[in-house]
Amino acid sequence: MYIYTNEAKKKKNKNISKWTTIAAFVILIAGAVAAFSPKYITLSFIALILGFIMSQVSISFTSKWGREPSNDAIFNVKLKGLSDNFSIYHYMDPVDHLLVGTAGAFILMPYFQGGEIGYDESKQRWTQKKANFLMKLFGQENIGRPDQECSANIAAVRDYFISKEIDFPEEKIHPVLVFINPQTKILDGQNFKYDTIPLGQLKKTIADYAKQDRLTPEFIDEITDKLPLDDIE
């Protein structure tokens, strides 16, 4: 498997994550200290609100950019051993993690949420049970709307291929929700709209697709010749 990573973008956003976390912490502390003085109670209130907003931004950035090992490193290790008919692109257009090979194009979407992950077919919504209540309250464990994110990512990859004059079959574009947290449980018997798996099943999932109607190595070579090495900063 060939690996391409936009290291400049990764480093830049990792620094943003670090400094946003520090700034949020400083503002929250300043707001808490100011609250002891009636003279600064209004400023304290403003600082606490601003600090809370920045802390949510920090959580989002840290989840995506500030974790160690990084998301790209995790995927690289778990996919080690894939043939040279596969290439993975990290932090480039059109999505953060795109694996392209004879089995198709896979949009790898890392999730760190805990609890039990299921799927409500009637609402076409992912469900999350037994997650940490306080962490969910502050947005750290909220699973959000993967269906909307998947749809947007499929459209982005499809449009990107078109812009590169690549005639890639849309039915071969697969979002894969990958739950990194080893404590997360994916419930059995769920008809997920898109692949929803624990990290340990990632390589097997790709292998299962490879057993189906495969794209030719020659076609993949034509595609990778057009893919985004020019997007590396």
C-alpha positions as CSV (number, residue, x, y, z in Angstrom):
1,M,0.0,0.0,0.0
2,Y,1.3,3.5,-0.9
3,I,0.9,6.2,1.7
4,Y,0.6,9.9,1.0
5,T,0.2,12.4,3.8
6,N,-0.1,16.2,3.8
7,E,2.3,16.7,6.7
8,A,2.2,20.5,6.6
9,K,-1.6,20.6,7.0
10,K,-1.4,18.0,9.8
11,K,1.3,20.0,11.7
12,K,-0.5,23.3,11.2
13,N,-3.9,22.0,12.6
14,K,-2.1,20.1,15.4
15,N,-0.6,23.5,16.5
16,I,-4.0,25.2,16.3
17,S,-5.5,22.4,18.4
18,K,-2.8,22.9,21.1
19,W,-3.0,26.7,21.3
20,T,-6.8,26.7,21.2
21,T,-6.8,24.3,24.2
22,I,-4.4,26.6,26.1
23,A,-6.4,29.7,25.3
24,A,-9.7,28.2,26.3
25,F,-8.1,27.0,29.6
26,V,-6.7,30.5,30.4
27,I,-9.9,32.3,29.6
28,L,-11.9,29.9,31.8
29,I,-9.5,30.4,34.7
30,A,-9.6,34.2,34.2
31,G,-13.4,34.1,34.2
32,A,-13.6,32.0,37.3
33,V,-11.1,34.3,39.2
34,A,-13.0,37.4,38.1
35,A,-16.2,36.0,39.5
36,F,-15.0,36.6,43.0
37,S,-15.1,40.3,42.4
38,P,-18.5,42.0,42.0
39,K,-16.8,44.7,40.0
40,Y,-15.9,42.2,37.3
41,I,-18.9,39.9,37.3
42,T,-20.0,40.9,33.8
43,L,-16.6,40.3,32.4
44,S,-16.5,37.0,34.3
45,F,-19.7,36.0,32.7
46,I,-18.5,36.9,29.2
47,A,-15.2,35.1,29.8
48,L,-16.8,31.9,30.9
49,I,-19.1,31.9,27.9
50,L,-16.2,32.6,25.5
51,G,-14.1,30.0,27.3
52,F,-16.8,27.4,27.0
53,I,-17.2,28.0,23.3
54,M,-13.5,27.8,22.7
55,S,-13.3,24.6,24.7
56,Q,-15.8,23.0,22.4
57,V,-13.8,24.1,19.4
58,S,-10.7,22.7,21.2
59,I,-12.4,19.4,21.7
60,S,-13.3,19.1,18.1
61,F,-9.8,20.0,16.9
62,T,-8.1,17.8,19.5
63,S,-10.2,14.8,18.5
64,K,-9.3,15.3,14.8
65,W,-5.7,16.6,15.0
66,G,-4.3,16.4,18.6
67,R,-4.5,12.7,19.5
68,E,-1.5,10.4,19.7
69,P,-1.2,8.2,17.8
70,S,-2.7,10.3,15.0
71,N,-5.6,9.1,13.0
72,D,-3.4,8.6,9.9
73,A,-0.9,6.6,11.8
74,I,-3.7,4.4,13.3
75,F,-5.1,3.7,9.8
76,N,-1.7,3.0,8.3
77,V,-0.9,0.4,11.0
78,K,-4.3,-1.4,10.7
79,L,-4.1,-1.5,6.9
80,K,-0.5,-2.6,6.7
81,G,-0.1,-5.5,4.3
82,L,-2.5,-4.3,1.6
83,S,-1.1,-4.8,-1.8
84,D,0.4,-2.1,-4.0
85,N,-3.0,-1.9,-5.8
86,F,-4.0,0.4,-2.9
87,S,-3.1,3.9,-2.0
88,I,-4.2,5.9,1.0
89,Y,-4.3,9.7,1.0
90,H,-4.3,11.6,4.4
91,Y,-5.4,15.2,4.9
92,M,-5.8,16.1,1.2
93,D,-8.8,17.0,-0.9
94,P,-11.6,15.9,-0.9
95,V,-11.7,14.1,2.5
96,D,-9.2,13.5,5.4
97,H,-8.6,9.8,4.8
98,L,-9.3,8.2,1.4
99,L,-8.2,4.7,0.5
100,V,-8.3,3.8,-3.2
101,G,-7.7,0.4,-4.7
102,T,-9.1,-2.5,-6.6
103,A,-11.8,-3.0,-4.0
104,G,-13.1,0.6,-4.5
105,A,-12.7,4.0,-2.8
106,F,-13.1,4.0,0.9
107,I,-13.8,7.2,2.9
108,L,-12.4,6.3,6.4
109,M,-14.1,8.3,9.1
110,P,-12.7,7.9,12.6
111,Y,-15.0,8.2,15.6
112,F,-13.9,8.1,19.3
113,Q,-17.3,8.0,20.9
114,G,-17.9,5.3,23.5
115,G,-20.9,3.3,24.5
116,E,-23.1,1.0,22.4
117,I,-23.5,2.0,18.8
118,G,-26.7,0.9,17.0
119,Y,-29.0,2.0,14.2
120,D,-32.6,3.1,14.0
121,E,-33.8,2.1,10.6
122,S,-37.1,4.0,10.8
123,K,-35.2,7.3,11.4
124,Q,-32.0,6.3,9.5
125,R,-30.1,7.5,12.6
126,W,-27.2,6.0,14.5
127,T,-27.9,5.5,18.2
128,Q,-25.6,5.6,21.1
129,K,-26.3,4.1,24.5
130,K,-24.4,3.8,27.8
131,A,-22.0,6.6,26.9
132,N,-20.6,8.9,29.6
133,F,-23.4,11.4,30.3
134,L,-21.2,14.3,31.3
135,M,-19.0,13.8,28.2
136,K,-22.1,13.7,26.0
137,L,-23.4,16.9,27.7
138,F,-20.2,18.7,26.7
139,G,-20.1,17.3,23.2
140,Q,-17.2,14.9,23.7
141,E,-19.3,11.8,23.3
142,N,-22.1,12.9,21.0
143,I,-22.2,10.8,17.8
144,G,-24.0,13.5,15.8
145,R,-25.3,12.7,12.3
146,P,-23.0,10.3,10.5
147,D,-25.6,9.9,7.7
148,Q,-25.3,13.5,6.7
149,E,-21.5,13.4,7.0
150,C,-21.4,10.3,4.9
151,S,-23.6,11.8,2.2
152,A,-21.5,14.9,2.0
153,N,-18.3,12.9,1.8
154,I,-19.6,10.7,-1.0
155,A,-20.6,13.8,-3.0
156,A,-17.2,15.4,-2.3
157,V,-15.3,12.4,-3.5
158,R,-17.6,11.9,-6.5
159,D,-17.2,15.6,-7.6
160,Y,-13.4,15.4,-7.0
161,F,-13.1,12.4,-9.3
162,I,-15.1,14.3,-11.9
163,S,-12.9,17.3,-11.6
164,K,-9.9,15.1,-12.2
165,E,-11.6,13.5,-15.2
166,I,-11.8,10.2,-13.4
167,D,-14.8,8.0,-14.4
168,F,-15.0,6.2,-11.1
169,P,-18.2,4.2,-10.4
170,E,-20.2,5.9,-7.6
171,E,-21.4,2.6,-6.3
172,K,-17.7,1.8,-5.5
173,I,-17.4,4.8,-3.2
174,H,-17.9,3.5,0.4
175,P,-17.9,5.6,3.6
176,V,-16.6,3.5,6.6
177,L,-17.3,4.7,10.1
178,V,-14.4,3.4,12.2
179,F,-14.7,3.4,16.0
180,I,-11.3,3.8,17.5
181,N,-12.2,3.5,21.2
182,P,-11.6,-0.1,22.2
183,Q,-14.4,0.2,24.8
184,T,-17.0,1.0,22.1
185,K,-19.4,-1.8,21.2
186,I,-21.0,-2.1,17.8
187,L,-24.4,-3.8,18.4
188,D,-25.1,-7.0,16.5
189,G,-28.0,-7.3,14.1
190,Q,-28.1,-3.7,13.0
191,N,-28.7,-2.8,9.4
192,F,-26.4,0.2,9.3
193,K,-26.8,2.4,6.3
194,Y,-23.0,2.5,5.9
195,D,-20.3,0.3,7.2
196,T,-19.9,0.9,10.9
197,I,-17.1,-1.1,12.5
198,P,-14.6,-1.3,15.3
199,L,-11.0,-0.5,14.3
200,G,-10.0,-4.1,14.5
201,Q,-12.3,-5.0,11.6
202,L,-11.0,-2.4,9.2
203,K,-8.7,-4.6,7.1
204,K,-11.2,-7.4,7.0
205,T,-13.9,-5.0,5.7
206,I,-11.7,-3.9,2.9
207,A,-10.8,-7.6,2.1
208,D,-14.5,-8.5,2.0
209,Y,-15.1,-5.8,-0.6
210,A,-12.1,-7.1,-2.6
211,K,-13.8,-10.5,-2.9
212,Q,-16.7,-8.8,-4.8
213,D,-16.6,-7.3,-8.3
214,R,-13.1,-5.8,-8.4
215,L,-11.7,-2.9,-10.3
216,T,-8.7,-3.8,-12.5
217,P,-5.2,-2.9,-11.4
218,E,-4.7,-1.0,-14.7
219,F,-7.8,1.2,-13.9
220,I,-6.4,1.9,-10.5
221,D,-3.1,2.9,-11.9
222,E,-4.8,5.4,-14.2
223,I,-6.7,6.8,-11.2
224,T,-3.7,7.2,-8.9
225,D,-1.8,8.9,-11.7
226,K,-4.4,11.7,-11.4
227,L,-4.9,11.8,-7.6
228,P,-3.9,14.5,-5.3
229,L,-0.1,14.5,-4.9
230,D,-0.3,18.1,-6.0
231,D,-2.5,18.8,-3.0
232,I,0.4,18.3,-0.6
233,E,1.3,21.7,0.9
